[in-house]
Amino acid sequence: MLSTACAPAAPPEIRLLPLRLPDALLICAAAPALPISDILTQGQVAELLLAYDAAHSDCAGRLAAVRRLNPTDAGEQ
């Protein structure tokens, strides 16, 4: 007597789906406007500008890494 209960089951199908990140994650927000005030010293303004530059560099570096993982289609740009 033959039994199919002991036969090996077919392996499950594995499908790989492409990674697609939301476009909103690929754009940096614009730097906020600098405060216009005669209360800030030149040193405070310099520190503020350095902070803006550091924030932009961090964002640009992270977005470059995300873009390498999420290339655009040939027709998009």
DASUL-V899757 format. One record per run of one state. SS is the DSSP state (a for helix, b for strand, c for the rest). FROM is the first residue (numbers start at 1). LEN is the number of residues. If there is no record, write none. Layout:
ss = {SS SS}
from = {FROM FROM}
len = {LEN LEN}
//
This chain:
ss = {c a c a c a c}
from = {1 4 7 23 27 42 70}
len = {3 3 16 4 15 28 8}
//
